[in-house]
C-alpha cells in the first residue's frame, strides 16, 4: 500500500457526495440508487424501476461527474490488465454476479447497508470477502497489474 499518495480528504468528500446522491434519490423518489438497476432501466433491459428519464440522467451523470472531477482535480491514473480478454471475462463475471445477487455493489454496499437490509449485508460480506481472497491469491501467485 502506497500511503504516501493516499488522498483521505478526496475519498471522504467522494463518499459524502455518493451518500448524498443516494439519500436524495431514496428520499426524493423512493428509489434505490443501484447502478445496475438504473443501467438496466436506462438501456431498456428492464421495465421496472424509476422512470426512464431519471435512470438515463443518473447513468449519464456518472461519466459527466467523473469528467467534472477530472477538470477540477486532475486526471486519475488507472491501470488495467493489458489483455482485453481478462477485462471482458471480469466484466461478464461481475454482470453475472450482479444478476445473481439481485443488485450491484452500489445498490447493496451503499444503499442496502444504510437501510440495514439483511440481503444487502450478506451480499456485501460475500463480495468483499471474495474480493479480499482474490487479491490475496493473486499476490501469492505473483499476478498484478
C-alpha positions as CSV (number, residue, x, y, z in Angstrom):
1,X,0.0,0.0,0.0
2,X,1.4,3.4,-1.0
3,X,0.3,5.5,1.9
4,X,2.4,8.5,0.7
5,X,0.0,9.1,-2.2
6,X,-3.2,8.5,-0.2
7,X,-5.9,11.1,-0.5
8,X,-8.2,10.7,2.5
9,X,-9.9,14.1,2.1
10,X,-10.8,13.4,-1.5
11,X,-12.0,10.0,-0.5
12,X,-14.1,11.4,2.3
13,X,-15.6,14.1,0.0
14,X,-16.4,11.5,-2.6
15,X,-18.0,9.2,-0.1
16,X,-20.1,12.1,1.3
17,X,-21.3,13.0,-2.3
18,X,-22.2,9.4,-3.1
19,X,-24.1,9.1,0.2
20,X,-25.9,12.4,-0.5
21,X,-26.9,11.3,-4.0
22,X,-28.2,8.1,-2.7
23,X,-30.2,9.8,0.1
24,X,-31.7,12.3,-2.4
25,X,-32.7,9.5,-4.7
26,X,-34.2,7.5,-1.8
27,X,-35.9,10.4,0.0
28,X,-36.9,12.3,-3.1
29,X,-38.0,9.4,-5.4
30,X,-38.4,6.4,-3.1
31,X,-35.9,4.6,-5.3
32,X,-32.5,2.9,-4.5
33,X,-29.5,4.3,-6.4
34,X,-28.2,0.9,-7.5
35,X,-26.3,1.4,-10.7
36,X,-27.0,-2.0,-12.2
37,X,-30.8,-1.5,-11.9
38,X,-30.6,2.1,-13.2
39,X,-28.4,1.0,-16.1
40,X,-30.9,-1.8,-17.0
41,X,-33.7,0.6,-16.9
42,X,-31.8,3.3,-18.9
43,X,-30.8,0.8,-21.6
44,X,-34.4,-0.6,-21.7
45,X,-33.3,-4.0,-20.4
46,X,-35.8,-3.7,-17.6
47,X,-39.3,-2.3,-17.4
48,X,-39.2,-2.0,-13.6
49,X,-37.6,0.8,-11.6
50,X,-37.7,4.5,-11.8
51,X,-38.9,6.4,-14.9
52,X,-36.6,6.0,-17.9
53,X,-35.6,9.7,-17.9
54,X,-34.4,9.5,-14.3
55,X,-32.5,6.3,-14.9
56,X,-30.9,7.7,-18.0
57,X,-30.0,11.0,-16.3
58,X,-28.3,9.1,-13.4
59,X,-26.3,6.9,-15.8
60,X,-25.3,9.9,-18.0
61,X,-24.3,11.8,-14.8
62,X,-21.7,9.1,-13.8
63,X,-19.2,9.9,-16.6
64,X,-20.1,13.6,-16.7
65,X,-19.4,13.8,-12.9
66,X,-16.1,12.0,-13.4
67,X,-15.3,14.4,-16.2
68,X,-16.0,17.4,-13.9
69,X,-13.9,15.9,-11.1
70,X,-11.1,15.4,-13.6
71,X,-11.3,19.1,-14.7
72,X,-11.2,20.2,-11.1
73,X,-8.6,18.0,-9.5
74,X,-6.7,16.5,-12.5
75,X,-6.8,13.1,-14.1
76,X,-6.9,9.8,-12.2
77,X,-4.4,7.3,-13.4
78,X,-6.0,3.9,-13.7
79,X,-4.2,0.7,-14.5
80,X,-6.0,-2.2,-16.2
81,X,-4.8,-5.7,-17.3
82,X,-3.2,-5.5,-20.7
83,X,-5.4,-8.3,-22.0
84,X,-8.8,-7.3,-23.3
85,X,-9.9,-10.9,-22.7
86,X,-9.2,-10.5,-18.9
87,X,-11.3,-7.3,-18.8
88,X,-14.1,-9.0,-20.8
89,X,-14.2,-12.1,-18.7
90,X,-14.1,-10.0,-15.5
91,X,-16.9,-7.8,-16.7
92,X,-19.1,-10.8,-17.6
93,X,-18.4,-12.3,-14.2
94,X,-19.4,-9.1,-12.5
95,X,-22.5,-8.8,-14.6
96,X,-23.5,-12.4,-13.7
97,X,-22.8,-11.8,-10.0
98,X,-24.9,-8.7,-10.2
99,X,-27.9,-10.5,-11.6
100,X,-27.4,-13.5,-9.3
101,X,-27.1,-11.2,-6.2
102,X,-30.1,-9.1,-7.2
103,X,-28.0,-5.9,-7.3
104,X,-24.6,-4.4,-7.6
105,X,-22.0,-3.2,-5.1
106,X,-23.5,0.3,-5.1
107,X,-27.0,-1.0,-4.5
108,X,-26.1,-3.4,-1.8
109,X,-23.0,-1.8,-0.3
110,X,-24.1,1.8,-0.2
111,X,-27.9,1.8,-0.3
112,X,-28.7,-1.6,1.2
113,X,-26.3,-1.3,4.2
114,X,-27.6,2.1,5.1
115,X,-31.1,0.6,5.3
116,X,-29.8,-2.4,7.3
117,X,-31.1,-4.8,4.6
118,X,-30.2,-8.4,5.6
119,X,-29.9,-9.4,1.9
120,X,-27.5,-6.5,1.3
121,X,-25.4,-7.3,4.4
122,X,-24.9,-10.9,3.2
123,X,-24.2,-9.7,-0.4
124,X,-21.7,-7.1,0.8
125,X,-19.9,-9.5,3.1
126,X,-19.8,-12.0,0.2
127,X,-18.4,-9.7,-2.5
128,X,-15.9,-8.1,-0.1
129,X,-14.7,-11.4,1.2
130,X,-14.2,-12.8,-2.3
131,X,-12.5,-9.6,-3.4
132,X,-10.1,-9.8,-0.5
133,X,-9.5,-13.5,-1.2
134,X,-8.9,-12.9,-4.9
135,X,-6.3,-10.2,-4.2
136,X,-4.6,-12.5,-1.7
137,X,-4.4,-15.4,-4.2
138,X,-3.2,-13.1,-6.9
139,X,-0.4,-11.8,-4.7
140,X,0.7,-15.3,-3.7
141,X,0.7,-16.2,-7.4
142,X,2.7,-13.1,-8.3
143,X,-0.1,-11.7,-10.5
144,X,-0.6,-8.0,-10.6
145,X,-1.1,-5.1,-13.0
